[in-house]
Amino acid sequence: MLFQKTQPTAKRAKFRADLKSGKLLRFPGAFFPLLAMHFEKAGFEGVYVSGGALSAALGLPDIGLTTLTEVATTGNQVARVTELPVLIDADTGFGEAMSAARTIQLLEDAGVSGCHIEDQVMPKRCGHLDNKSVVSTDEMVQRIRAAVAGRRDPNFVIMARTDARASEGLEQSIDRMKAYVDAGADAIFPEAMKSEQEFEAVRKALPNTPLLANITEFGKSRLLTVKELENIGFNLVIWPVSTLRLAMGAAIEAFDRLKEEGNLESSLGKMQTRKDLYDLLQYERYNDFDQNLFNFKV
């Protein structure tokens, strides 16, 4: 009802243009729609939907157990509540090359603005864990080509992620990135870089390709600042699981205290108030539809 007014095609066109603007786009991770509404209100440039956060929220490890339907459904739920572009994690494309093409079409239908597909084997694992395995460059090139062939909206951004740094080294992973661009990838996601110098090396090797930096806590990469990434020349930064970690950390702390104190009064100062929640939900605007919906004082 009172959700985003901008059509997905327009959001995709803006996202593609913004990737080439020379500015660093900030996409915090939202694993449910209300967070996306807050990120828009707070002035971020977009929203990211992490496969790791999505699977964790379902009580599953990040090893490719979530389905395309679950991912597309969450993407749609997030995209419909915000005017911001939504980038979503499509894991390995949910199957062989033909499945990658179908994945793109379902994500287009879901209203998201782009996705990334990675070169891990199945079952995949979190990008910042050890002992990852990757498919051959040729197989990943087939995935990207199939995804591009399946795309109907030319502005839907198809990003290639490579996890080859850990197993093949930086130079070979950069060779993969170049092959993925040649195959039609619109942008590159170099996963688990080990230093600022490695981010710089990727930028130097791909001077004209939009690049994404994954700034995730407890991982392989240092938590580079927005300013540092701007100076290197990256185009997009995500904080994929930060909201989940913060929410779980706060909830665990509060409910441990509840067992000791008997209520949550000491945690009230850390909670979103009822008024702030209703303001974010635009509760009062629903009164335009039914005068009886908002007939109370908070």
The 8 nearest C-alpha neighbors of each residue, nearest first, counted from 0:
[[1, 2, 3, 285, 80, 4, 288, 79],
 [2, 0, 3, 285, 284, 80, 281, 4],
 [1, 3, 80, 0, 79, 4, 81, 82],
 [4, 2, 81, 82, 80, 5, 79, 1],
 [3, 5, 6, 2, 82, 1, 81, 79],
 [6, 4, 3, 82, 9, 7, 10, 8],
 [5, 7, 9, 8, 4, 10, 3, 110],
 [8, 6, 10, 110, 9, 11, 5, 111],
 [7, 9, 11, 6, 10, 12, 152, 154],
 [10, 8, 12, 11, 6, 7, 13, 5],
 [11, 9, 7, 13, 12, 8, 84, 14],
 [12, 10, 112, 14, 8, 9, 13, 154],
 [11, 13, 9, 15, 154, 14, 10, 16],
 [12, 14, 16, 10, 11, 15, 17, 9],
 [13, 15, 11, 17, 16, 12, 10, 18],
 [16, 14, 12, 18, 13, 17, 11, 154],
 [15, 17, 13, 19, 14, 18, 12, 20],
 [16, 18, 20, 14, 19, 15, 13, 22],
 [19, 17, 15, 16, 20, 234, 14, 209],
 [18, 20, 17, 16, 21, 209, 15, 234],
 [21, 19, 17, 22, 18, 16, 234, 23],
 [20, 22, 19, 234, 23, 18, 232, 17],
 [23, 21, 20, 234, 24, 229, 17, 18],
 [22, 24, 234, 235, 229, 233, 25, 21],
 [23, 25, 235, 44, 234, 22, 236, 26],
 [26, 24, 236, 44, 43, 235, 45, 237],
 [25, 27, 46, 45, 237, 47, 236, 44],
 [28, 26, 238, 237, 46, 47, 239, 25],
 [27, 29, 239, 47, 48, 238, 46, 240],
 [30, 28, 34, 31, 48, 35, 47, 46],
 [29, 31, 53, 48, 52, 28, 49, 32],
 [30, 32, 29, 33, 34, 77, 35, 73],
 [33, 31, 77, 35, 34, 76, 80, 36],
 [34, 32, 36, 35, 31, 37, 280, 77],
 [33, 35, 37, 36, 32, 29, 31, 38],
 [36, 34, 38, 32, 37, 33, 29, 46],
 [37, 35, 33, 39, 34, 38, 81, 40],
 [36, 38, 40, 34, 35, 39, 41, 33],
 [39, 37, 41, 35, 40, 36, 43, 34],
 [38, 40, 36, 42, 41, 37, 43, 35],
 [39, 41, 37, 38, 42, 36, 43, 279],
 [42, 40, 38, 39, 43, 37, 36, 44],
 [43, 41, 39, 40, 38, 44, 37, 45],
 [44, 42, 38, 45, 39, 25, 41, 26],
 [45, 43, 25, 24, 26, 83, 42, 46],
 [46, 44, 26, 83, 84, 43, 85, 25],
 [45, 47, 26, 85, 27, 28, 35, 86],
 [46, 48, 28, 86, 26, 85, 27, 87],
 [49, 47, 87, 28, 29, 30, 88, 86],
 [50, 48, 52, 51, 239, 88, 53, 47],
 [49, 51, 53, 88, 52, 54, 48, 90],
 [50, 52, 61, 49, 54, 53, 55, 125],
 [51, 53, 55, 49, 240, 50, 54, 56],
 [54, 52, 50, 56, 51, 55, 30, 49],
 [53, 55, 59, 57, 51, 56, 52, 61],
 [54, 56, 58, 52, 59, 57, 53, 60],
 [55, 57, 53, 54, 58, 52, 59, 30],
 [58, 56, 54, 55, 59, 53, 52, 65],
 [57, 59, 55, 56, 54, 60, 53, 61],
 [58, 60, 54, 55, 57, 61, 64, 56],
 [61, 59, 62, 55, 54, 58, 64, 51],
 [62, 60, 51, 124, 125, 54, 63, 59],
 [63, 61, 124, 123, 122, 60, 64, 125],
 [62, 64, 65, 123, 122, 61, 121, 90],
 [65, 63, 62, 66, 61, 59, 60, 54],
 [66, 64, 63, 54, 69, 67, 70, 59],
 [67, 65, 69, 68, 70, 64, 93, 63],
 [66, 68, 70, 69, 71, 93, 65, 102],
 [67, 69, 71, 66, 70, 72, 65, 105],
 [70, 68, 72, 66, 67, 71, 73, 65],
 [69, 71, 67, 73, 72, 68, 74, 66],
 [70, 72, 74, 68, 73, 69, 106, 109],
 [73, 71, 75, 69, 74, 70, 68, 76],
 [72, 74, 76, 70, 75, 71, 77, 69],
 [75, 73, 71, 77, 72, 76, 78, 70],
 [74, 76, 109, 78, 72, 73, 77, 110],
 [77, 75, 73, 74, 79, 78, 32, 72],
 [76, 78, 32, 74, 75, 79, 80, 73],
 [79, 77, 75, 80, 76, 81, 111, 74],
 [78, 80, 77, 76, 81, 3, 75, 2],
 [81, 79, 2, 3, 78, 77, 36, 32],
 [82, 80, 3, 83, 78, 79, 36, 35],
 [81, 83, 3, 5, 84, 4, 80, 39],
 [82, 84, 45, 81, 85, 44, 39, 46],
 [85, 83, 45, 112, 10, 14, 46, 86],
 [84, 86, 46, 111, 112, 47, 45, 78],
 [87, 85, 113, 47, 114, 112, 48, 46],
 [88, 86, 114, 48, 47, 89, 49, 85],
 [87, 89, 50, 49, 115, 114, 90, 48],
 [88, 90, 116, 92, 115, 114, 91, 87],
 [89, 91, 116, 92, 88, 117, 93, 50],
 [92, 90, 117, 116, 93, 89, 118, 119],
 [91, 93, 99, 89, 90, 94, 116, 102],
 [94, 92, 91, 98, 67, 99, 90, 102],
 [95, 93, 98, 92, 99, 96, 91, 97],
 [94, 96, 98, 97, 99, 93, 142, 92],
 [95, 97, 142, 99, 98, 145, 141, 100],
 [98, 96, 100, 99, 95, 145, 101, 94],
 [97, 99, 101, 94, 95, 100, 96, 102],
 [100, 98, 92, 102, 96, 146, 97, 101],
 [99, 101, 146, 149, 97, 145, 98, 103],
 [102, 100, 98, 104, 103, 99, 105, 97],
 [103, 101, 99, 105, 100, 104, 98, 106],
 [104, 102, 106, 100, 101, 105, 150, 146],
 [103, 105, 107, 101, 106, 102, 108, 150],
 [106, 104, 108, 102, 107, 103, 109, 101],
 [105, 107, 109, 103, 108, 104, 71, 111],
 [106, 108, 104, 109, 110, 105, 111, 103],
 [107, 109, 105, 106, 110, 104, 111, 75],
 [110, 108, 75, 106, 107, 111, 71, 105],
 [111, 109, 7, 107, 108, 75, 78, 106],
 [110, 112, 85, 109, 78, 113, 107, 106],
 [113, 111, 11, 85, 84, 155, 86, 156],
 [114, 112, 156, 86, 155, 157, 111, 87],
 [115, 113, 87, 86, 157, 88, 89, 158],
 [114, 116, 158, 159, 88, 89, 157, 160],
 [115, 117, 91, 159, 89, 90, 92, 160],
 [118, 116, 160, 91, 161, 119, 90, 159],
 [117, 119, 161, 133, 139, 134, 91, 162],
 [120, 118, 133, 132, 117, 134, 123, 162],
 [121, 119, 133, 134, 123, 132, 122, 118],
 [122, 120, 123, 119, 63, 91, 62, 124],
 [121, 123, 62, 63, 120, 124, 64, 119],
 [122, 124, 121, 62, 63, 120, 119, 125],
 [125, 123, 62, 61, 126, 122, 131, 128],
 [124, 126, 127, 128, 61, 51, 62, 123],
 [125, 127, 128, 124, 190, 191, 162, 131],
 [126, 128, 218, 125, 191, 219, 129, 190],
 [129, 127, 126, 125, 130, 131, 124, 218],
 [128, 130, 131, 127, 165, 126, 125, 124],
 [131, 129, 132, 128, 166, 165, 124, 127],
 [132, 130, 129, 133, 124, 128, 166, 119],
 [133, 131, 119, 120, 130, 134, 166, 163],
 [134, 132, 119, 120, 118, 163, 135, 131],
 [133, 135, 120, 119, 118, 138, 136, 139],
 [136, 134, 138, 137, 139, 133, 118, 140],
 [135, 137, 139, 138, 140, 175, 134, 178],
 [138, 136, 140, 135, 139, 141, 134, 178],
 [139, 137, 141, 135, 140, 136, 134, 142],
 [140, 138, 142, 136, 141, 137, 118, 143],
 [139, 141, 137, 143, 138, 142, 179, 182],
 [140, 142, 144, 138, 139, 143, 145, 96],
 [143, 141, 96, 139, 145, 140, 144, 99],
 [144, 142, 146, 140, 145, 141, 147, 182],
 [143, 145, 141, 147, 146, 142, 182, 148],
 [144, 146, 148, 142, 100, 143, 147, 96],
 [147, 145, 100, 143, 149, 99, 148, 144],
 [146, 148, 144, 150, 149, 145, 143, 183],
 [149, 147, 145, 146, 150, 144, 100, 151],
 [150, 148, 100, 146, 147, 145, 103, 151],
 [149, 151, 147, 148, 152, 103, 104, 146],
 [152, 150, 153, 149, 104, 107, 155, 148],
 [151, 153, 154, 155, 150, 8, 107, 11],
 [154, 152, 155, 151, 150, 156, 12, 147],
 [155, 153, 12, 152, 11, 156, 15, 8],
 [154, 156, 113, 112, 152, 153, 11, 157],
 [157, 155, 113, 154, 185, 158, 114, 112],
 [158, 156, 185, 114, 184, 113, 115, 155],
 [157, 159, 115, 186, 184, 187, 185, 114],
 [160, 158, 187, 116, 115, 184, 117, 188],
 [161, 159, 188, 117, 116, 189, 187, 115],
 [160, 162, 189, 118, 163, 117, 190, 188],
 [161, 163, 190, 164, 118, 126, 119, 160],
 [162, 164, 172, 167, 166, 161, 165, 133],
 [165, 163, 168, 169, 172, 167, 162, 166],
 [164, 166, 163, 168, 167, 162, 131, 129],
 [167, 165, 163, 164, 168, 131, 132, 130],
 [168, 166, 163, 164, 171, 165, 172, 169],
 [169, 167, 164, 170, 171, 165, 166, 172],
 [168, 170, 172, 164, 171, 173, 167, 197],
 [171, 169, 173, 172, 168, 174, 167, 164],
 [170, 172, 174, 173, 169, 168, 167, 175],
 [171, 173, 175, 169, 163, 174, 170, 164],
 [172, 174, 176, 170, 175, 171, 169, 177],
 [175, 173, 171, 177, 172, 176, 178, 170],
 [176, 174, 172, 178, 173, 177, 179, 136],
 [177, 175, 173, 179, 178, 174, 180, 172],
 [176, 178, 180, 174, 179, 175, 181, 173],
 [179, 177, 181, 175, 176, 180, 182, 174],
 [178, 180, 182, 176, 181, 177, 184, 140],
 [179, 181, 184, 177, 183, 182, 178, 176],
 [180, 182, 178, 179, 183, 177, 184, 140],
 [183, 181, 179, 180, 144, 140, 184, 178],
 [182, 184, 180, 181, 185, 144, 147, 179],
 [185, 183, 180, 158, 186, 157, 179, 159],
 [184, 186, 157, 158, 156, 183, 180, 187],
 [187, 185, 158, 209, 184, 210, 208, 159],
 [186, 188, 159, 210, 158, 160, 189, 211],
 [187, 189, 160, 211, 190, 159, 210, 161],
 [190, 188, 161, 160, 187, 191, 192, 162],
 [189, 191, 162, 192, 161, 188, 126, 160],
 [192, 190, 219, 127, 220, 193, 126, 189],
 [191, 193, 220, 190, 194, 197, 198, 219],
 [192, 194, 220, 219, 191, 197, 195, 221],
 [195, 193, 196, 197, 192, 220, 221, 198],
 [194, 196, 198, 197, 199, 193, 221, 223],
 [197, 195, 199, 194, 198, 200, 193, 201],
 [196, 198, 200, 199, 194, 195, 192, 201],
 [197, 199, 195, 201, 196, 200, 202, 192],
 [200, 198, 196, 202, 197, 201, 231, 203],
 [201, 199, 197, 203, 202, 198, 196, 204],
 [200, 202, 204, 198, 203, 199, 205, 197],
 [203, 201, 199, 205, 200, 204, 206, 198],
 [202, 204, 200, 201, 206, 205, 199, 198],
 [203, 205, 201, 202, 206, 200, 173, 177],
 [206, 204, 202, 208, 203, 207, 201, 177],
 [207, 205, 203, 202, 208, 204, 201, 209],
 [206, 208, 205, 209, 202, 19, 204, 210],
 [207, 209, 205, 186, 206, 210, 187, 185],
 [210, 208, 186, 234, 18, 187, 207, 19],
 [211, 209, 187, 233, 234, 186, 188, 208],
 [212, 210, 235, 188, 236, 234, 187, 233],
 [213, 211, 236, 214, 235, 237, 188, 210],
 [212, 214, 237, 215, 236, 238, 211, 190],
 [215, 213, 238, 222, 237, 212, 216, 223],
 [214, 216, 238, 213, 218, 239, 217, 240],
 [215, 217, 218, 214, 222, 241, 240, 238],
 [218, 216, 215, 219, 220, 127, 221, 222],
 [219, 217, 127, 216, 220, 215, 191, 221],
 [218, 220, 191, 193, 127, 192, 221, 217],
 [221, 219, 193, 192, 218, 191, 194, 222],
 [220, 222, 223, 194, 219, 193, 214, 195],
 [223, 221, 214, 220, 224, 216, 215, 218],
 [222, 224, 221, 227, 228, 225, 214, 195],
 [225, 223, 227, 226, 228, 222, 229, 214],
 [224, 226, 228, 227, 229, 223, 23, 236],
 [227, 225, 229, 224, 228, 230, 223, 231],
 [228, 226, 230, 224, 229, 225, 223, 231],
 [227, 229, 231, 225, 230, 226, 233, 232],
 [230, 228, 226, 232, 227, 231, 23, 233],
 [229, 231, 227, 228, 232, 226, 233, 225],
 [232, 230, 228, 229, 199, 233, 227, 202],
 [231, 233, 229, 230, 228, 234, 202, 21],
 [234, 232, 210, 228, 231, 229, 235, 211],
 [233, 235, 23, 210, 209, 18, 24, 211],
 [236, 234, 24, 211, 23, 233, 25, 212],
 [235, 237, 212, 25, 211, 213, 26, 24],
 [238, 236, 26, 213, 27, 239, 214, 25],
 [237, 239, 27, 214, 28, 215, 241, 240],
 [238, 240, 28, 49, 237, 241, 27, 215],
 [239, 241, 243, 52, 242, 28, 238, 244],
 [242, 240, 244, 243, 238, 239, 245, 28],
 [243, 241, 245, 244, 240, 246, 28, 29],
 [242, 244, 246, 240, 241, 245, 247, 52],
 [245, 243, 241, 247, 242, 246, 248, 240],
 [244, 246, 242, 248, 243, 247, 241, 249],
 [247, 245, 243, 249, 248, 244, 242, 250],
 [246, 248, 250, 244, 249, 245, 251, 243],
 [247, 249, 245, 251, 246, 250, 244, 252],
 [248, 250, 252, 246, 247, 251, 245, 253],
 [251, 249, 247, 253, 252, 248, 246, 254],
 [252, 250, 248, 254, 253, 249, 247, 255],
 [251, 253, 249, 255, 250, 254, 248, 256],
 [254, 252, 256, 250, 255, 251, 249, 257],
 [253, 255, 257, 256, 251, 252, 250, 258],
 [254, 256, 252, 258, 257, 253, 251, 259],
 [257, 255, 253, 259, 254, 258, 260, 252],
 [258, 256, 254, 261, 262, 260, 259, 255],
 [257, 259, 256, 255, 261, 260, 254, 262],
 [258, 260, 256, 257, 261, 255, 262, 254],
 [261, 259, 257, 262, 258, 256, 263, 265],
 [260, 262, 257, 258, 259, 263, 256, 264],
 [261, 263, 257, 260, 264, 258, 265, 256],
 [264, 262, 266, 265, 257, 267, 253, 261],
 [263, 265, 266, 267, 262, 268, 260, 257],
 [264, 266, 263, 267, 268, 262, 256, 253],
 [267, 265, 263, 264, 268, 269, 253, 270],
 [266, 268, 270, 269, 264, 265, 263, 271],
 [267, 269, 266, 270, 265, 271, 264, 272],
 [270, 268, 267, 266, 271, 249, 265, 272],
 [271, 269, 267, 268, 272, 266, 273, 249],
 [270, 272, 275, 276, 273, 269, 268, 274],
 [273, 271, 275, 274, 270, 276, 267, 277],
 [272, 274, 276, 275, 277, 271, 297, 278],
 [275, 273, 277, 272, 276, 278, 297, 271],
 [276, 274, 278, 272, 277, 273, 279, 271],
 [277, 275, 273, 279, 274, 278, 280, 272],
 [276, 278, 280, 274, 282, 279, 275, 281],
 [279, 277, 281, 275, 280, 276, 274, 282],
 [278, 280, 276, 281, 277, 275, 37, 36],
 [279, 281, 277, 282, 278, 276, 33, 36],
 [282, 280, 278, 279, 284, 283, 277, 285],
 [281, 283, 280, 277, 284, 285, 278, 293],
 [282, 284, 285, 286, 281, 293, 278, 277],
 [285, 283, 286, 282, 281, 287, 1, 288],
 [286, 284, 287, 283, 288, 282, 289, 292],
 [285, 287, 289, 290, 284, 288, 283, 293],
 [288, 286, 285, 284, 289, 290, 283, 292],
 [289, 287, 286, 285, 290, 284, 292, 291],
 [288, 290, 286, 291, 292, 287, 285, 293],
 [291, 289, 286, 292, 293, 287, 288, 294],
 [290, 292, 289, 293, 294, 286, 288, 295],
 [293, 291, 289, 290, 286, 294, 285, 283],
 [294, 292, 286, 291, 295, 283, 290, 282],
 [293, 295, 291, 292, 290, 296, 286, 283],
 [296, 294, 293, 297, 292, 291, 283, 290],
 [295, 297, 294, 293, 274, 283, 273, 277],
 [296, 274, 295, 273, 277, 275, 294, 293]]
